Each structure stands twice: as C-alpha cells, then as structure tokens.
Amino acid sequence: MKRFVYIAAVAALTGVGACGKSTEEQRKEEAAKQAEQTAKTAEQASQQAAKGLEQMAKGLEAMASGGDQKPVAPVSFHDMQALFPELDGWTKEKPTGERMTSPFAYSQAQVRYTKGESNIELKIVDSGFNQLLLTPYAMFLQAGYEKETESGYEKSVQVANQPGWEKWNSEGKDGELNALVGKRFLVTIEGNQIADTKVLHDIAGKIDMNKLAALK
C-alpha cells in the first residue's frame, strides 16, 4: 500500500512538472509570436515611411520639372477674388484677402458659401513660384498617392484637369479638395457637413483654371 502511494505521489509530481513545463513553453511561444508581430509591424511602418519619402521626392521632382521658374511678385488678391463662382442654392459671403511681402511674398483670397448646416470655404493662394510654400504638398501631388483610415481617406486626383488631391472624413462629413494650377496657384476647397466630395469637384469645375494660371 505504501509503495502504491509513493508511486502515485511521484506520478503526480511528475505530472505537475510536465504541466508547468508546458505552460512555460506556451509563454515562450506567445512571447516569440508577439516579438515576430512587433517586428512585422515595425517593418511595415518603415516601408510606409520609405514609400512616403519616395512619393515626396517624386512629387518634388515633378514640381521642379518643366521650368526653372524663379519667385515672382504675387498677383493682387482682388484678381483672384474675381474668379470666385456663384453657386446655385448656396449663399456667397463677402470675399476677403491679403497680400504679404515678408518673410516671403504671397497673396491669398478666400470666400465662404453656406447652405443650411453645410458650409464651404474656397481659397486661392498665389505662391509666386516660391517652393517654400509648395514643398509641403509635394507628396500629395504625386500620382498614385493614397492613404486610407477607418474614418476616411486622402488620395491624389485630377481636379478640373489640374494635379491635386482630396481628403474625406466620413464621420464628420468633412471633405477637402486641392489643386495646383500652373505650378503656382494653390486652390483649396473645404466642405463641412456635406454628403461627399462631389460638390467640391463641382465648384472646382466652375473656376476658370486657365484664366487663373494666366494671371500675372
């Protein structure tokens, strides 16, 4: 009887040891999996960052190609205000604008449209070919740029036959449309409480982009 109890005790202890070892192995495997997942995540982030830098470099190259434009004096904001279109069903508020010469020269004009709870702001900025103003947008202007999140997206698009990009936030129903005209004028259309970005494209289509590009 004592021998049986002894054997049973040894077997029980052996079983406990085996179970403990199995749990430890599972923990090691789990830690290894987590480490592997962390490494994959870091690698993906690195690849995305590298892709972003590559797109920015291509965007800068595209902006620089086609001419050795030197900075010029920006046009009067009144000339840009004259290009603001009328929108059926929307109330157009009084346009505003400004022009600065330091630390770098630029001018801008903006106007606001309202319709119920929806509102849209249209802004045109004359960079005067100053790359300091345009460089931050190089990546967005690169053809093929795209970013998607749970609440929306941003991507490069053609805006009234001009290179540009759009953003959309489905949660807030907010959208933004941008276009670079003549490698000089930045047109930005921001909408709040709108159904989609179609209305922003419609507004862009009403702006005489050729006339804007020809302003001097």
Secondary structure as a PSIPRED ss2 file (coil, helix, strand):
# PSIPRED VFORMAT (PSIPRED V4.0)

   1 M C   1.000  0.000  0.000
   2 K H   0.000  1.000  0.000
   3 R H   0.000  1.000  0.000
   4 F H   0.000  1.000  0.000
   5 V H   0.000  1.000  0.000
   6 Y H   0.000  1.000  0.000
   7 I H   0.000  1.000  0.000
   8 A H   0.000  1.000  0.000
   9 A H   0.000  1.000  0.000
  10 V H   0.000  1.000  0.000
  11 A H   0.000  1.000  0.000
  12 A H   0.000  1.000  0.000
  13 L H   0.000  1.000  0.000
  14 T H   0.000  1.000  0.000
  15 G H   0.000  1.000  0.000
  16 V H   0.000  1.000  0.000
  17 G H   0.000  1.000  0.000
  18 A H   0.000  1.000  0.000
  19 C H   0.000  1.000  0.000
  20 G H   0.000  1.000  0.000
  21 K H   0.000  1.000  0.000
  22 S H   0.000  1.000  0.000
  23 T H   0.000  1.000  0.000
  24 E H   0.000  1.000  0.000
  25 E H   0.000  1.000  0.000
  26 Q H   0.000  1.000  0.000
  27 R H   0.000  1.000  0.000
  28 K H   0.000  1.000  0.000
  29 E H   0.000  1.000  0.000
  30 E H   0.000  1.000  0.000
  31 A H   0.000  1.000  0.000
  32 A H   0.000  1.000  0.000
  33 K H   0.000  1.000  0.000
  34 Q H   0.000  1.000  0.000
  35 A H   0.000  1.000  0.000
  36 E H   0.000  1.000  0.000
  37 Q H   0.000  1.000  0.000
  38 T H   0.000  1.000  0.000
  39 A H   0.000  1.000  0.000
  40 K H   0.000  1.000  0.000
  41 T H   0.000  1.000  0.000
  42 A H   0.000  1.000  0.000
  43 E H   0.000  1.000  0.000
  44 Q H   0.000  1.000  0.000
  45 A H   0.000  1.000  0.000
  46 S H   0.000  1.000  0.000
  47 Q H   0.000  1.000  0.000
  48 Q H   0.000  1.000  0.000
  49 A H   0.000  1.000  0.000
  50 A H   0.000  1.000  0.000
  51 K H   0.000  1.000  0.000
  52 G H   0.000  1.000  0.000
  53 L H   0.000  1.000  0.000
  54 E H   0.000  1.000  0.000
  55 Q H   0.000  1.000  0.000
  56 M H   0.000  1.000  0.000
  57 A H   0.000  1.000  0.000
  58 K H   0.000  1.000  0.000
  59 G H   0.000  1.000  0.000
  60 L H   0.000  1.000  0.000
  61 E H   0.000  1.000  0.000
  62 A H   0.000  1.000  0.000
  63 M H   0.000  1.000  0.000
  64 A H   0.000  1.000  0.000
  65 S C   1.000  0.000  0.000
  66 G C   1.000  0.000  0.000
  67 G C   1.000  0.000  0.000
  68 D C   1.000  0.000  0.000
  69 Q C   1.000  0.000  0.000
  70 K C   1.000  0.000  0.000
  71 P C   1.000  0.000  0.000
  72 V C   1.000  0.000  0.000
  73 A C   1.000  0.000  0.000
  74 P C   1.000  0.000  0.000
  75 V C   1.000  0.000  0.000
  76 S C   1.000  0.000  0.000
  77 F H   0.000  1.000  0.000
  78 H H   0.000  1.000  0.000
  79 D H   0.000  1.000  0.000
  80 M H   0.000  1.000  0.000
  81 Q H   0.000  1.000  0.000
  82 A C   1.000  0.000  0.000
  83 L C   1.000  0.000  0.000
  84 F C   1.000  0.000  0.000
  85 P C   1.000  0.000  0.000
  86 E C   1.000  0.000  0.000
  87 L C   1.000  0.000  0.000
  88 D C   1.000  0.000  0.000
  89 G C   1.000  0.000  0.000
  90 W C   1.000  0.000  0.000
  91 T E   0.000  0.000  1.000
  92 K E   0.000  0.000  1.000
  93 E C   1.000  0.000  0.000
  94 K C   1.000  0.000  0.000
  95 P C   1.000  0.000  0.000
  96 T E   0.000  0.000  1.000
  97 G E   0.000  0.000  1.000
  98 E E   0.000  0.000  1.000
  99 R E   0.000  0.000  1.000
 100 M E   0.000  0.000  1.000
 101 T C   1.000  0.000  0.000
 102 S C   1.000  0.000  0.000
 103 P C   1.000  0.000  0.000
 104 F C   1.000  0.000  0.000
 105 A C   1.000  0.000  0.000
 106 Y E   0.000  0.000  1.000
 107 S E   0.000  0.000  1.000
 108 Q E   0.000  0.000  1.000
 109 A E   0.000  0.000  1.000
 110 Q E   0.000  0.000  1.000
 111 V E   0.000  0.000  1.000
 112 R E   0.000  0.000  1.000
 113 Y E   0.000  0.000  1.000
 114 T E   0.000  0.000  1.000
 115 K E   0.000  0.000  1.000
 116 G C   1.000  0.000  0.000
 117 E C   1.000  0.000  0.000
 118 S E   0.000  0.000  1.000
 119 N E   0.000  0.000  1.000
 120 I E   0.000  0.000  1.000
 121 E E   0.000  0.000  1.000
 122 L E   0.000  0.000  1.000
 123 K E   0.000  0.000  1.000
 124 I E   0.000  0.000  1.000
 125 V E   0.000  0.000  1.000
 126 D E   0.000  0.000  1.000
 127 S C   1.000  0.000  0.000
 128 G C   1.000  0.000  0.000
 129 F C   1.000  0.000  0.000
 130 N C   1.000  0.000  0.000
 131 Q H   0.000  1.000  0.000
 132 L H   0.000  1.000  0.000
 133 L H   0.000  1.000  0.000
 134 L H   0.000  1.000  0.000
 135 T H   0.000  1.000  0.000
 136 P H   0.000  1.000  0.000
 137 Y H   0.000  1.000  0.000
 138 A H   0.000  1.000  0.000
 139 M H   0.000  1.000  0.000
 140 F H   0.000  1.000  0.000
 141 L H   0.000  1.000  0.000
 142 Q C   1.000  0.000  0.000
 143 A C   1.000  0.000  0.000
 144 G C   1.000  0.000  0.000
 145 Y C   1.000  0.000  0.000
 146 E E   0.000  0.000  1.000
 147 K E   0.000  0.000  1.000
 148 E E   0.000  0.000  1.000
 149 T C   1.000  0.000  0.000
 150 E C   1.000  0.000  0.000
 151 S C   1.000  0.000  0.000
 152 G E   0.000  0.000  1.000
 153 Y E   0.000  0.000  1.000
 154 E E   0.000  0.000  1.000
 155 K E   0.000  0.000  1.000
 156 S E   0.000  0.000  1.000
 157 V E   0.000  0.000  1.000
 158 Q E   0.000  0.000  1.000
 159 V E   0.000  0.000  1.000
 160 A C   1.000  0.000  0.000
 161 N C   1.000  0.000  0.000
 162 Q E   0.000  0.000  1.000
 163 P E   0.000  0.000  1.000
 164 G E   0.000  0.000  1.000
 165 W E   0.000  0.000  1.000
 166 E E   0.000  0.000  1.000
 167 K E   0.000  0.000  1.000
 168 W E   0.000  0.000  1.000
 169 N E   0.000  0.000  1.000
 170 S C   1.000  0.000  0.000
 171 E C   1.000  0.000  0.000
 172 G C   1.000  0.000  0.000
 173 K C   1.000  0.000  0.000
 174 D E   0.000  0.000  1.000
 175 G E   0.000  0.000  1.000
 176 E E   0.000  0.000  1.000
 177 L E   0.000  0.000  1.000
 178 N E   0.000  0.000  1.000
 179 A E   0.000  0.000  1.000
 180 L E   0.000  0.000  1.000
 181 V E   0.000  0.000  1.000
 182 G C   1.000  0.000  0.000
 183 K C   1.000  0.000  0.000
 184 R C   1.000  0.000  0.000
 185 F E   0.000  0.000  1.000
 186 L E   0.000  0.000  1.000
 187 V E   0.000  0.000  1.000
 188 T E   0.000  0.000  1.000
 189 I E   0.000  0.000  1.000
 190 E E   0.000  0.000  1.000
 191 G E   0.000  0.000  1.000
 192 N E   0.000  0.000  1.000
 193 Q C   1.000  0.000  0.000
 194 I C   1.000  0.000  0.000
 195 A C   1.000  0.000  0.000
 196 D C   1.000  0.000  0.000
 197 T C   1.000  0.000  0.000
 198 K H   0.000  1.000  0.000
 199 V H   0.000  1.000  0.000
 200 L H   0.000  1.000  0.000
 201 H H   0.000  1.000  0.000
 202 D H   0.000  1.000  0.000
 203 I H   0.000  1.000  0.000
 204 A H   0.000  1.000  0.000
 205 G H   0.000  1.000  0.000
 206 K H   0.000  1.000  0.000
 207 I C   1.000  0.000  0.000
 208 D C   1.000  0.000  0.000
 209 M H   0.000  1.000  0.000
 210 N H   0.000  1.000  0.000
 211 K H   0.000  1.000  0.000
 212 L H   0.000  1.000  0.000
 213 A H   0.000  1.000  0.000
 214 A C   1.000  0.000  0.000
 215 L C   1.000  0.000  0.000
 216 K C   1.000  0.000  0.000
